[in-house]
Amino acid sequence: MLFFYKISTQLYFTSVRIASLFNEKAAKMIVGRYNWREELSKKIDPKEKYILVHCASLGEFEQGRPLIEKIKEENPHNYKVILTFFSPSGYDVRKNYQHADIVCYLPFDTLRNASDFVNIVNPQMAVFVKYEIWYYFLKKLHSEKIPTFLISGIFRKNQIFFKWYGKFYLKALSYFTHLFLQDDNSAEILKRANISNITVCGDTRADRVIGIASEKYSNQFLENFAKSKKTIVSGSTWPADEKIICEFINKCNDDYRFIIAPHEIGENHLVTLENLISKKSIRLSECEKDVDNPAVVIVDSIGILSKLYRFGQIAYIGGGFGKGIHNILEAAVYEIPVIFGPNYKKFREACDLINIKSAFEIHNVDEFESIIKDMYLDEKKYLSVKIATKDYISNSFGATQQIFDKMQLIEINNTI
């Protein structure tokens, strides 16, 4: 199976190199890793002690971020943090992240890359977030006896680790010193696979979104825009989501206001979105312009979506008509109903909120309109959503502290 892993990863790397000739994202993946040994060696101080935190992209970064900030806040051994990404969509946004001492791409997973990277960095500990299972890196860290952790992990019985032909991938999981999981179902699946070095502590994103919601944020334009109106905030939307949202916008009455933060903010997509809307719209970056009573604000920047949900009474989360929904906890922390498309079942928090009737699945504009009107017309039902969501978020708090405490204990035991 190792042979097939090597072949499949090499084929993937080759396809990325070919795609880099005409695809900007693929090009960034290649250019960002160019001459990485020399570049990394320049940044590493051999006298310092590093903790490696690896995230696939921006979503996983939001799960790793609370732990990084906890490490920097309570740092008795003066650890430096090296933050690595697989995807440009994570690296480009967080390459200047203030709580990381070094931010770079993780080299593609080969035997030589893993060996050289670990030898250059010589991390004291390593953290991989959620789904990141890099066989050669994990094996190298394990062979060097470097404590290595998976955080916010979530597993399903149909994953390759638990198939009859997946023993090789299951072996990769055994290289983790400890796995911190989001739910009991994941724990049961791993136990049946004879992996017992686990702790169920929830999703670190809950700690992150609670922190964001507690931060002061003011935007006078949006406050006035949403004041005394039925405001729906749609985040990380894709074309399939926007088709439904815009169809509702175009036929609803003037009591509604909409804030839309599309996943892609390139000019072509923004223009396409604007053309779908028959009512007055304005981009957030142009809010100083004198536009008479707009019905829609289009967010044409990144990094502020998590703060914008506070202006709405209902949230729509994009991605549910594609590969999967985006971060719904960013909206749920404000104790508002959350709506999304049908592809959500791989996301524990979405299933949980569906079960407590705080989140709602839709397939078309009619269902979208029905839920919105139901929430605004039935105050009792809306209040029950707020109470249930508040309890859910409160009960999800504390994963970061549990992980940090366990990591410290393992570190102490390793030094005795």
HUMO-V310920 format. One record per backbone hydrogen bond with DSSP energy under -0.5 kcal/mol. CO is the residue of the C=O (numbers start at 0). NH is the residue of the N-H. If there is no record, write none. Layout:
((CO:NH) (CO:NH))
//
This chain:
((0:4) (1:5) (2:6) (3:7) (4:8) (5:9) (6:10) (7:11) (8:12) (9:13) (10:14) (11:15) (12:16) (13:17) (14:18) (15:19) (17:20) (18:21) (18:22) (22:26) (23:27) (24:28) (25:29) (26:30) (27:31) (29:32) (30:33) (32:35) (34:38) (35:39) (36:40) (37:41) (38:42) (39:42) (39:43) (43:45) (44:47) (48:79) (49:123) (49:124) (50:81) (51:126) (52:83) (53:128) (54:85) (55:85) (55:86) (56:60) (57:61) (58:62) (59:62) (59:63) (60:64) (61:65) (63:67) (64:68) (65:69) (66:70) (67:71) (68:72) (69:73) (72:74) (73:75) (74:77) (79:50) (79:81) (80:82) (80:100) (80:101) (81:52) (81:83) (82:103) (83:54) (84:105) (86:89) (86:90) (87:91) (89:93) (90:94) (93:96) (96:99) (101:82) (103:84) (104:106) (107:109) (109:113) (110:114) (111:115) (112:116) (113:117) (114:118) (115:119) (116:120) (117:121) (123:146) (124:51) (125:148) (126:53) (127:129) (127:150) (128:130) (128:131) (130:132) (131:133) (132:134) (133:137) (134:138) (135:139) (136:140) (137:141) (138:142) (139:143) (140:145) (141:144) (144:146) (146:125) (147:176) (147:177) (148:127) (149:179) (150:129) (152:181) (155:158) (158:161) (159:162) (162:165) (165:169) (166:170) (167:171) (168:172) (169:173) (170:174) (171:174) (172:175) (177:149) (178:180) (178:198) (179:152) (180:200) (180:201) (182:186) (183:187) (184:188) (185:189) (186:190) (187:191) (188:192) (189:194) (190:193) (193:195) (195:197) (196:178) (198:180) (198:200) (201:203) (202:205) (202:206) (203:207) (204:208) (205:209) (206:210) (207:211) (208:212) (209:213) (210:214) (211:214) (218:222) (219:223) (220:224) (221:225) (222:226) (225:228) (228:230) (229:231) (229:256) (230:312) (230:313) (231:233) (231:258) (232:234) (232:315) (233:260) (234:317) (236:262) (236:263) (237:240) (237:241) (238:242) (239:243) (240:244) (241:245) (242:246) (243:247) (244:248) (245:249) (246:250) (247:250) (247:251) (252:255) (254:229) (256:231) (257:296) (258:233) (258:260) (259:261) (259:298) (260:235) (260:236) (265:269) (266:270) (267:271) (268:272) (269:273) (270:274) (271:275) (272:275) (272:276) (273:276) (275:277) (279:294) (279:295) (281:297) (282:285) (283:286) (285:288) (288:290) (289:291) (290:292) (290:293) (294:257) (295:281) (296:259) (296:298) (297:283) (297:299) (303:306) (303:307) (304:307) (304:308) (306:309) (307:310) (308:311) (312:336) (313:232) (314:338) (315:234) (315:317) (316:340) (317:325) (318:321) (318:323) (319:342) (325:327) (327:330) (327:331) (328:332) (330:333) (330:335) (331:334) (336:314) (337:359) (338:316) (339:361) (341:343) (342:324) (343:346) (345:347) (346:350) (347:351) (348:352) (349:353) (350:354) (351:355) (352:357) (352:358) (353:356) (357:337) (359:339) (363:367) (364:368) (365:369) (366:370) (367:371) (368:372) (369:373) (370:374) (371:375) (372:376) (373:377) (376:378) (377:381) (378:382) (379:383) (380:384) (381:385) (382:386) (383:387) (384:388) (385:389) (386:390) (387:391) (388:392) (389:393) (390:394) (391:395) (392:395) (392:396) (393:396) (395:398) (397:401) (398:402) (399:403) (400:404) (401:405) (402:406) (403:407) (404:408) (405:409) (406:410) (407:411) (408:412) (409:413) (410:414) (411:414) (411:415) (412:415))
//
